[in-house]
Amino acid sequence: MNIAVIPIGNSKGIRLAKSILEKYNIKDAVELVLEKGYIIIKPTSTPRKGWEKAFKKMHENGDDKLLMSDILKTKILMNGIKAVSNSFSQFGPATRK
């Protein structure tokens, strides 16, 4: 497909037909890829679009419970506390003034 390059202010650009914009779901921005002598125009993707709304709905429905216990996180935290405690034990017992 040949498309004319047209002046846009001090720059130049291309105009895409409405049918192309709709077919490839192009809204306000595109990704421009420069690769091996080619210019590739790709629709921008927002893979997490709508997640916030979905999570809010899950919370409202009480469907946001943990599927697994958080035991691993607890073990890591406790091991970290022991490691810090052990590293301070080399200085002897704490004294207050």
N, C-alpha and C positions, 0 to 999 in steps of 0.2 A: 504494500500500500504506500503510495506517495502522498506526502503531506507538505504543503508549502510552509516555509519558515517566514514568519511575519514579524514586522517591527512592533515591539511593545515598549514604549518609552525609549530609553537609551539602550535597551537590550533587544534581543530577538527571541522568539518562541514559536511553539506550535499550538494549533488549536485542535482539540480532540472532539469528535462528534458526540452528541448526547448518547447515542446508542452504545458507543464504546465505553463511555463513562458509566453507564448503567450496567452493561454486561460485566465489567471488571470491578464494579462497586467502588469506583474512584470518587471520593468526596472533595476534600479540601487540600490534600497533599498526596504526593507520590514519592516512592523511593527511586532514586536515579543511580543506576549501576553502570560504571564505565569498565568494560571488560573486553580485552583482546580486539580492539578496533570497533567495538559495538557500544551503543548507548541503549541501555535497557531501562524501560520505565515500568515499575512495578507498583501495584496498589499497596499502600501502607497497611500493615496488619496490626490489629490490637487484640492479641490473643486473650487478654484478661479483661476485656471490655465487658461490663455487666456483672463482674464477679461481686463487687460490693453490694449491689442490689440483691443478688442471689443469696449472699451470705446473710444479709439482713433478714430476708424472708425465711431462711433456714432457722435463724435465731428466734424469730417470732413464732415459728411452728414447733420450736423445741427440738429441732432436728440437727443441732450443732454439738452433739455430745462427742467426747473422745472415743475413737474406735479401739484404741489400745491404751493401756495404763502408761503413765509417765514414769515408770520405774527406772528406765535408763537414765533419764535426766536427774532423778533423785540420787542415783548411785554416783553419777559423775560429780554432782554437787557435793555429796558427802566425802568423796575421795579428795576433791579439791580442798575442802575444809581441813581434812586430816593432813594433807601435804603442807598447807600453810602453817598449821599448828606445829607440825614436826620441824619446819624450817625455823620457827621462832624458839623452839626448845633449846637450841644450841646456845642461846644467850642466858640460860638459867631462869630461875623463877622470877616472876614479875614482882617488883616492889613498888609500894606507893610512898610518896613523900607527903 
